[in-house]
Amino acid sequence: MCAHHGCVVGAGLAGDSWRVCLQAYLSVCMCTLCGMESETRGYQVGVHYSAMDQSSNQYVKQYGAMHLEMMPRNAILIVKGDVITNSIRYLQVRSLPT
């Protein structure tokens, strides 16, 4: 996990996006050592934003939907784990009437 940028290095990123994320992360870590963290972080976000943008990523939503589609109506689903629990909870909250 890229701690500063919130993306998973090497998993699920298209093309060379994981390399850009890793380079940005290493650059921020190096500048933290010399005290230039805030300036470098802003620069890295501006330069590499399009490569690291995951706003259209639908993997977790699709993962939750896949599990719910297999269940009969009004079934009780018991799951264990953050990703599966939160993906299904997200879909349930989105389906509530506003």
N, C-alpha and C positions, 0 to 999 in steps of 0.2 A: 504494500500500500504506500503510495506517495503521500507522506504525512502533510506536506505543505499545500498540495494541490488537489488532494482528494480523489485521485484516480488510481486504478489498479494497474501497476506496471506489468505489461506483457500479457494481460488477460482481458480479452474483450475489446481492445482498442484496435481500430482499423489501421492497416498500413504501418507506417512508421511512427504513429502517434505515441506509442509506448517509449520510443527512443527520445522523442522531444520531451516527454514528461520526465524521463529519467535524467536527461541533461539539465532540465530546469531545476529539478530537485537537487542534483549534485551542485549546481551553481549556487543555489540558495544556501546549502550547507557550508560550502566553502566561504561564502561571504559572511555567514554568521560568525565564523571563526575570527574574521578580521573586523567585525563590527559594522558592516555595511548592509545588514539584513533588510531593513525596510525599503531602502532605495532599490536594491536588487530585486526584491519580491515584486514590487510594482512594475519594474521593467520587464521581468519575466512574464508576468500575467499579461501585460500589454502585447508583448511580442509573440507569445505562444498561445494566446487565448483560443484561436480558431482550431488549433490542433488538439487542445485539451478539452474543448467544449463537449460536454456529455448531456446537454439539455434535451436532445432528441433521443437519448438512449431509453429504450422500452424493455430491456431485458428482464428486469424484476417484475414489471407489470405483466409481461407475457408468461413468466414463470408462475406467478400466482393464478393467472387466468387458466393456464393449462391444468392446474390441480382442481380448480373449481368446476371446470367444464366436465370433468370425469365423474363428478359427484351427482347423485340423484337429488332432486329438489327436496329441500327441508332436511337434508342429511346433517349429521353431526360429524365434523371433521376434527380429529385430534392430531396435532402436529407438534414437533419439537424442533426448535432452531430459529435463529433470528431471521434469516432470509425468507424462509417459507412462511413463518408467522406474520412478519411485517408486510410481505407482498400480498397476502390474502387479506389482512386487516386494511391495507390501503384500498383494495378493490371494494371491500364492504363499505367503507366510509364514503367512497366516491359514489356508491349506488344509493345512498340515503337521500330522501327527498329534502330539498332545501326550503 
